[in-house]
Amino acid sequence: MKFHASATVLAITAALAFPALSLAQPANEPFLKWLDATAQKQLAARDATIRAIRTPEQVAARKQYVRAKLLELIGGLPNYQGPLNARKLWQKDMGRYVIEGITYESLPSYVVTANLYRPRAIGRYPAVLFPLGHWDIGKAAAQRIAANLAIKGFVVLAFDPMGQGERQQSYDSRMARSLIGGSTEQHFMNGALATMAGGNVARYFIWDGMRGIDYLQSREEVDPSRIGCTGCSGGGTQTTYISALDDRVKVAAPACYMQSFKLLFSGTIGDSEQSFANFISSGLDQTDYVELFSPKPWLIANTEKDFFTPAAAKIVYEEARNWYEMAGAQEKVKWVVGPGGHGTPLNVREAIYDWMIRWIGDGQTSSKEEEIDMLPDLELNVTPAGQVGGVDLYTHIAKELKSPSAIPALPDDPYPVNEKLLEGTGSTAVVVVETGTLPGYRAEQLHKRGVTVLAINPRGYPVTRYPYYSGDWATNERAWLIGKSLPLMRAADIAAAARKLKARPGVDRVMVQASGVGGWWAIYALQNEPAIAKAWVDKTPHSIRAAFDQPVHQDLHDVVIPGVVPDVKPSRRLLWTDPTDWMRNVIKVPGEYVYRQVIYDDDSERLITLFLK
């Protein structure tokens, strides 16, 4: 479905920016409250650190820490200084301003599509980098603001982020769409990979923007000493990151993004590039971006009814204002709130114009918005096909992958899980890992064999699953924000259940059975817990590393341990049946894997017999 760019395009497409997160994690779910309690302790410790900062030397030390830590958490910036290979494919004269269709390479064969808006008159102007939010139409959503800035004497580069506009990942020309789905889902696909590789997919979003600044500074119309950055939603995210980490940005104006995790953590959590592993546990909150940028001018913009709430933005603003006051620069931080939902209403847009004019413009031009001739988004496509081609991002992420990692130790953070005990008669007991109602079909099958079964829902289950490929991404991201790994915590739940069974009178041997991605939690438990004699994983992806070889995968977030990619094979203690790829297809894999001979219950009984040997 395509939308014509208009003043309402941001409101129309707000639903595309973030899915219905209540489906992924209800706000009153006990495990979310448990995670949030940890987050709030870490944020309180950060507050104490900030309150203790009083001198210029302490400010400088904090900035040095924040910058180094941010770069560490995203895995550093790409080490690539090759040519931009910039091309101008077309130009449109709009009367008072000109639009150009531009491409450039941020990494080898990784092409960025952009619209450059510039004043028609010859001159040397300040420039504004304009990353886009999570709406699928890409750079067309910038048209009204970018055109007005051009009229007011700015050169503006509005570019498509990965997975949006003309930069669809896993694009299928037969269907004229991505095989993955919408823009946010494409971010998730790459986000899980980047986190396992030891960084965050944000490093590539940031790099696209930094290379965009390289391009702006190469233009003869641009004064390279006067660069600003603005964007809304996901574009506000990128504006925040790029401005904080690129010293060339002199003024920032992120909209509909900045929030304190004091409220955001249990609310509308962001997607992969908005959730760095260990961010909160490292003593950081979003205000640190503003404080790192200080005392340069920073405008925070929100709307009254946004899912990124003004209440959470107010926390950021009030702390940042105190920080700027210490530097005697309180006039350089401002907060504006507009009416309506997610987007940039008129008063927010005019606040952005005023902020840019005041700090990098001539200081005289009116900030009043002017009417412009809006073009349909298809007319703003840079490429004839509407898709740029080149390599998908996952191929660059795969290059960052290191040798296989050891499975970490399980955390010691007990959590009360749902469980159901089925008493048996033999000396063997089995923990059956379930994600739905207890007991499930497999638990009942084993119980019929006389086995004592403890069916458990690992923490966070049962939960209404988010109906996309990414699985339980929200819970996993919340966990890694506070320095935890949900797969390891679920493995710890399995290990605790095994110890509980082992302590029962008459039980000599404890085993574990799990299916799908839950098989990896069982594997992590098997590798760490001596009480587990054997595990059976069924229809479980055969290799986590194999996910880096394909652009589309299902439920990968549910096995992510930040910075860890283990390599595990079947063994005497690990029965692995019907191994799959990351699209749940059973595939032939070299090794001691076992396959069903038929699909009926009699073959299931054969597998149970193999397991209980």
ZAMARGU-4260 file (C-alpha; in steps of 0.2 Angstrom, whole numbers, plus 5000, padded with zeros to 4 digits):
<rodrens>
0) 5000/5000/5000 | 5007/5017/4995 | 5003/5034/5002 | 5006/5051/4994 | 5017/5062/5004
5) 5006/5075/5014 | 5005/5084/5030 | 4997/5069/5038 | 5008/5056/5031 | 5017/5054/5048
10) 5000/5051/5057 | 4994/5039/5044 | 5009/5029/5045 | 5012/5029/5064 | 5006/5012/5065
15) 5020/5006/5054 | 5033/5014/5066 | 5030/5001/5080 | 5018/4986/5080 | 5005/4983/5094
20) 5018/4980/5107 | 5005/4974/5120 | 5004/4958/5109 | 5022/4955/5113 | 5022/4958/5131
25) 5006/4964/5141 | 5010/4979/5152 | 5005/4970/5168 | 5014/4953/5165 | 5023/4948/5180
30) 5040/4945/5171 | 5040/4962/5164 | 5038/4969/5181 | 5052/4958/5187 | 5063/4965/5173
35) 5058/4983/5176 | 5062/4982/5194 | 5080/4978/5189 | 5080/4992/5176 | 5074/5004/5189
40) 5088/5000/5201 | 5101/5002/5188 | 5093/5019/5182 | 5093/5025/5200 | 5112/5021/5202
45) 5114/5031/5186 | 5105/5046/5194 | 5116/5045/5209 | 5131/5046/5197 | 5124/5061/5187
50) 5120/5070/5203 | 5138/5069/5209 | 5144/5078/5194 | 5148/5096/5198 | 5164/5102/5190
55) 5170/5104/5172 | 5183/5090/5175 | 5169/5078/5180 | 5158/5083/5165 | 5173/5080/5153
60) 5176/5063/5162 | 5158/5058/5160 | 5157/5063/5142 | 5173/5053/5138 | 5165/5037/5147
65) 5148/5039/5138 | 5156/5041/5121 | 5168/5026/5123 | 5154/5015/5131 | 5142/5019/5116
70) 5155/5014/5103 | 5158/4999/5113 | 5140/4994/5114 | 5137/4996/5095 | 5153/4986/5091
75) 5162/5002/5085 | 5159/5011/5069 | 5164/5002/5052 | 5182/5004/5047 | 5179/5009/5029
80) 5185/5025/5021 | 5182/5020/5003 | 5174/5031/4989 | 5156/5036/4991 | 5154/5033/4972
85) 5140/5046/4973 | 5129/5048/4958 | 5115/5061/4954 | 5102/5052/4944 | 5090/5066/4941
90) 5085/5084/4946 | 5068/5092/4948 | 5066/5111/4948 | 5052/5115/4960 | 5053/5134/4957
95) 5060/5140/4974 | 5070/5125/4977 | 5078/5110/4968 | 5077/5091/4972 | 5090/5079/4966
100) 5090/5060/4966 | 5106/5054/4974 | 5114/5038/4978 | 5130/5034/4988 | 5139/5019/4995
105) 5141/5019/5014 | 5150/5002/5013 | 5156/4992/4998 | 5141/4989/4986 | 5129/4994/5001
110) 5120/5009/4992 | 5110/5023/5000 | 5096/5032/4991 | 5093/5050/4995 | 5084/5066/4990
115) 5094/5082/4991 | 5084/5098/4993 | 5093/5114/4989 | 5090/5132/4986 | 5088/5137/4968
120) 5100/5152/4970 | 5118/5149/4969 | 5126/5151/4986 | 5135/5143/5001 | 5122/5136/5013
125) 5121/5127/5030 | 5115/5109/5028 | 5104/5097/5037 | 5105/5078/5037 | 5087/5070/5038
130) 5086/5052/5042 | 5069/5044/5040 | 5058/5035/5053 | 5051/5018/5052 | 5038/5021/5038
135) 5040/5010/5023 | 5038/5024/5010 | 5055/5031/5016 | 5062/5048/5011 | 5045/5055/5004
140) 5040/5057/5022 | 5053/5071/5024 | 5046/5081/5009 | 5037/5095/5018 | 5050/5099/5031
145) 5065/5097/5019 | 5057/5108/5006 | 5053/5121/5018 | 5071/5121/5025 | 5077/5122/5007
150) 5066/5138/5004 | 5073/5145/5020 | 5091/5143/5014 | 5097/5125/5019 | 5103/5110/5009
155) 5094/5095/5015 | 5099/5077/5012 | 5084/5065/5016 | 5089/5047/5015 | 5081/5030/5016
160) 5087/5019/5031 | 5090/5001/5028 | 5074/4991/5025 | 5064/5007/5019 | 5060/5016/5003
165) 5071/5010/4989 | 5082/5000/5001 | 5072/4984/5004 | 5081/4969/5011 | 5078/4952/5003
170) 5069/4961/4989 | 5059/4949/4978 | 5056/4958/4961 | 5042/4945/4957 | 5032/4952/4971
175) 5039/4969/4971 | 5042/4968/4990 | 5053/4961/5003 | 5051/4943/5008 | 5054/4948/5026
180) 5039/4961/5027 | 5039/4979/5033 | 5053/4990/5038 | 5053/4986/5056 | 5053/4968/5053
185) 5068/4970/5042 | 5077/4979/5056 | 5074/4965/5067 | 5081/4952/5055 | 5097/4961/5055
190) 5096/4967/5073 | 5097/4949/5080 | 5112/4945/5069 | 5122/4961/5074 | 5118/4958/5093
195) 5125/4940/5092 | 5140/4947/5082 | 5144/4957/5097 | 5137/4975/5093 | 5121/4982/5087
200) 5113/4985/5070 | 5113/5004/5074 | 5131/5005/5069 | 5126/5003/5051 | 5112/5016/5053
205) 5124/5028/5060 | 5137/5025/5047 | 5124/5028/5033 | 5121/5045/5041 | 5140/5049/5044
210) 5143/5045/5026 | 5128/5056/5021 | 5137/5070/5030 | 5153/5066/5020 | 5142/5068/5004
215) 5135/5085/5010 | 5152/5092/5014 | 5158/5087/4997 | 5145/5098/4989 | 5150/5116/4984
220) 5134/5123/4990 | 5137/5117/5007 | 5146/5126/5021 | 5154/5111/5029 | 5156/5120/5046
225) 5137/5122/5048 | 5128/5105/5048 | 5112/5100/5057 | 5102/5085/5059 | 5084/5081/5062
230) 5072/5067/5060 | 5056/5059/5067 | 5053/5042/5076 | 5066/5030/5070 | 5074/5046/5061
235) 5074/5054/5078 | 5083/5039/5085 | 5096/5041/5071 | 5097/5060/5074 | 5101/5056/5092
240) 5115/5044/5088 | 5123/5053/5074 | 5123/5070/5083 | 5130/5063/5099 | 5144/5053/5090
245) 5149/5064/5075 | 5157/5081/5080 | 5153/5088/5063 | 5134/5090/5068 | 5132/5107/5076
250) 5113/5107/5080 | 5101/5093/5083 | 5082/5091/5083 | 5076/5074/5086 | 5057/5072/5086
255) 5046/5058/5094 | 5060/5048/5101 | 5069/5054/5116 | 5063/5046/5132 | 5070/5040/5149
260) 5070/5022/5151 | 5062/5025/5168 | 5045/5025/5159 | 5050/5018/5142 | 5057/5001/5148
265) 5040/4994/5152 | 5031/5004/5139 | 5034/5006/5120 | 5051/4998/5119 | 5060/5001/5103
270) 5066/4989/5089 | 5084/4982/5087 | 5093/4998/5083 | 5085/5007/5098 | 5090/4993/5111
275) 5108/4991/5114 | 5113/4976/5124 | 5120/4982/5141 | 5114/5000/5139 | 5105/5002/5155
280) 5117/4991/5165 | 5131/5001/5159 | 5124/5016/5168 | 5116/5025/5153 | 5099/5033/5149
285) 5094/5043/5133 | 5099/5059/5142 | 5117/5054/5140 | 5116/5058/5121 | 5111/5076/5125
290) 5124/5078/5138 | 5137/5071/5127 | 5132/5084/5113 | 5131/5098/5126 | 5133/5113/5125
295) 5129/5113/5107 | 5110/5116/5103 | 5098/5102/5106 | 5079/5103/5103 | 5068/5089/5109
300) 5051/5087/5101 | 5036/5077/5106 | 5017/5076/5103 | 5004/5074/5116 | 4996/5058/5112
305) 5012/5049/5106 | 5017/5031/5112 | 5033/5040/5115 | 5025/5050/5129 | 5029/5068/5134
310) 5030/5062/5152 | 5045/5051/5148 | 5053/5065/5137 | 5051/5077/5151 | 5063/5067/5162
315) 5076/5068/5148 | 5073/5087/5146 | 5074/5092/5164 | 5090/5082/5167 | 5098/5089/5151
320) 5092/5107/5156 | 5102/5106/5173 | 5117/5099/5163 | 5116/5114/5151 | 5114/5126/5165
325) 5130/5120/5173 | 5139/5126/5156 | 5129/5142/5156 | 5121/5137/5140 | 5103/5134/5146
330) 5096/5143/5130 | 5104/5129/5120 | 5092/5115/5125 | 5073/5116/5122 | 5058/5105/5123
335) 5042/5107/5112 | 5026/5097/5113 | 5014/5097/5098 | 4996/5091/5097 | 4990/5074/5091
340) 4999/5057/5089 | 5016/5051/5082 | 5023/5063/5070 | 5027/5081/5067 | 5012/5093/5068
345) 5014/5111/5062 | 5021/5119/5078 | 5034/5105/5079 | 5039/5108/5061 | 5041/5127/5064
350) 5051/5124/5080 | 5063/5114/5070 | 5064/5127/5056 | 5067/5140/5070 | 5080/5130/5079
355) 5090/5127/5063 | 5089/5146/5057 | 5094/5152/5074 | 5109/5141/5077 | 5117/5137/5059
360) 5106/5149/5048 | 5106/5167/5046 | 5096/5170/5061 | 5084/5181/5052 | 5073/5170/5041
365) 5055/5167/5046 | 5051/5150/5053 | 5033/5151/5047 | 5030/5136/5036 | 5026/5139/5018
370) 5015/5129/5006 | 5024/5118/4994 | 5019/5107/4979 | 5019/5090/4986 | 5025/5076/4975
375) 5019/5058/4976 | 5032/5047/4984 | 5034/5037/4968 | 5041/5053/4960 | 5054/5054/4973
380) 5061/5037/4969 | 5079/5039/4964 | 5081/5023/4954 | 5070/5018/4939 | 5065/5002/4947
385) 5061/5009/4964 | 5074/4998/4972 | 5093/5001/4973 | 5099/4983/4973 | 5117/4980/4979
390) 5121/4969/4994 | 5109/4966/5009 | 5116/4971/5026 | 5116/4954/5033 | 5131/4950/5022
395) 5141/4964/5030 | 5136/4959/5047 | 5142/4941/5044 | 5159/4948/5040 | 5160/4954/5058
400) 5157/4936/5065 | 5171/4929/5075 | 5175/4911/5079 | 5162/4900/5089 | 5159/4905/5107
405) 5158/4895/5123 | 5141/4894/5131 | 5141/4906/5146 | 5137/4900/5164 | 5119/4902/5168
410) 5113/4916/5179 | 5109/4914/5197 | 5092/4924/5197 | 5078/4912/5202 | 5061/4916/5195
415) 5045/4907/5199 | 5039/4898/5183 | 5023/4890/5179 | 5024/4871/5181 | 5014/4855/5181
420) 5020/4839/5189 | 5014/4822/5182 | 5019/4808/5194 | 5027/4793/5187 | 5032/4776/5193
425) 5050/4774/5186 | 5067/4781/5191 | 5068/4792/5176 | 5061/4810/5177 | 5060/4822/5162
430) 5058/4841/5162 | 5047/4846/5147 | 5049/4863/5141 | 5033/4871/5135 | 5028/4888/5129
435) 5009/4885/5130 | 4996/4877/5141 | 5003/4864/5154 | 5004/4850/5152 | 5007/4849/5133
440) 5006/4834/5121 | 5024/4828/5123 | 5023/4829/5142 | 5007/4818/5142 | 5016/4805/5130
445) 5031/4803/5141 | 5019/4802/5156 | 5010/4787/5148 | 5027/4778/5148 | 5028/4779/5167
450) 5040/4794/5167 | 5038/4807/5180 | 5036/4823/5171 | 5038/4841/5176 | 5031/4852/5163
455) 5037/4870/5164 | 5034/4887/5156 | 5051/4896/5156 | 5050/4914/5162 | 5040/4925/5151
460) 5028/4911/5146 | 5014/4908/5141 | 5013/4925/5132 | 5003/4930/5117 | 5015/4929/5102
465) 5019/4943/5091 | 5013/4938/5074 | 5029/4941/5064 | 5045/4932/5061 | 5054/4940/5075
470) 5046/4930/5089 | 5047/4937/5107 | 5059/4951/5102 | 5052/4964/5115 | 5056/4953/5130
475) 5073/4948/5124 | 5077/4966/5120 | 5072/4972/5138 | 5083/4958/5145 | 5098/4963/5136
480) 5096/4981/5140 | 5099/4977/5158 | 5114/4966/5155 | 5104/4949/5155 | 5101/4936/5142
485) 5083/4929/5141 | 5089/4912/5133 | 5101/4910/5147 | 5088/4914/5160 | 5076/4902/5153
490) 5090/4889/5153 | 5092/4893/5171 | 5074/4889/5174 | 5076/4872/5165 | 5091/4868/5176
495) 5082/4873/5192 | 5068/4861/5187 | 5080/4847/5184 | 5088/4850/5201 | 5070/4849/5209
500) 5067/4833/5200 | 5084/4826/5205 | 5080/4829/5223 | 5064/4818/5223 | 5065/4801/5231
505) 5068/4787/5219 | 5073/4798/5204 | 5090/4792/5197 | 5091/4801/5181 | 5084/4817/5175
510) 5082/4822/5157 | 5076/4837/5147 | 5065/4838/5131 | 5061/4854/5121 | 5056/4858/5104
515) 5059/4873/5091 | 5070/4887/5097 | 5067/4881/5115 | 5079/4867/5111 | 5093/4879/5112
520) 5088/4884/5130 | 5088/4865/5134 | 5106/4864/5126 | 5112/4879/5137 | 5105/4870/5152
525) 5113/4853/5147 | 5130/4861/5145 | 5129/4869/5162 | 5119/4858/5174 | 5126/4842/5181
530) 5109/4836/5186 | 5104/4834/5168 | 5109/4817/5161 | 5102/4819/5143 | 5092/4831/5132
535) 5081/4828/5117 | 5078/4843/5106 | 5066/4841/5092 | 5064/4852/5076 | 5077/4864/5083
540) 5088/4875/5071 | 5104/4865/5069 | 5116/4880/5070 | 5115/4897/5076 | 5129/4902/5065
545) 5119/4897/5050 | 5107/4911/5053 | 5121/4923/5047 | 5120/4914/5030 | 5102/4919/5026
550) 5092/4936/5026 | 5076/4929/5033 | 5074/4919/5049 | 5061/4915/5062 | 5062/4917/5081
555) 5080/4921/5081 | 5078/4934/5095 | 5073/4919/5106 | 5091/4912/5106 | 5101/4928/5106
560) 5115/4929/5119 | 5124/4946/5115 | 5141/4943/5108 | 5139/4924/5108 | 5137/4912/5094
565) 5140/4894/5100 | 5143/4878/5090 | 5134/4862/5096 | 5132/4845/5088 | 5122/4829/5093
570) 5131/4818/5106 | 5128/4803/5117 | 5120/4816/5129 | 5110/4826/5116 | 5097/4818/5105
575) 5093/4829/5090 | 5079/4825/5079 | 5073/4833/5063 | 5085/4847/5063 | 5079/4863/5054
580) 5085/4879/5046 | 5079/4896/5052 | 5063/4895/5042 | 5058/4879/5052 | 5061/4868/5037
585) 5068/4851/5042 | 5084/4849/5032 | 5098/4836/5030 | 5113/4840/5040 | 5129/4830/5042
590) 5131/4822/5059 | 5122/4811/5071 | 5105/4818/5069 | 5089/4807/5069 | 5075/4809/5057
595) 5057/4804/5058 | 5053/4790/5046 | 5034/4794/5046 | 5024/4808/5053 | 5012/4797/5063
600) 5012/4794/5082 | 5021/4777/5080 | 5037/4786/5074 | 5035/4798/5088 | 5035/4783/5100
605) 5051/4777/5092 | 5059/4794/5096 | 5054/4793/5114 | 5061/4776/5115 | 5078/4782/5108
610) 5077/4796/5121 | 5074/4786/5136 | 5088/4773/5133
</rodrens>
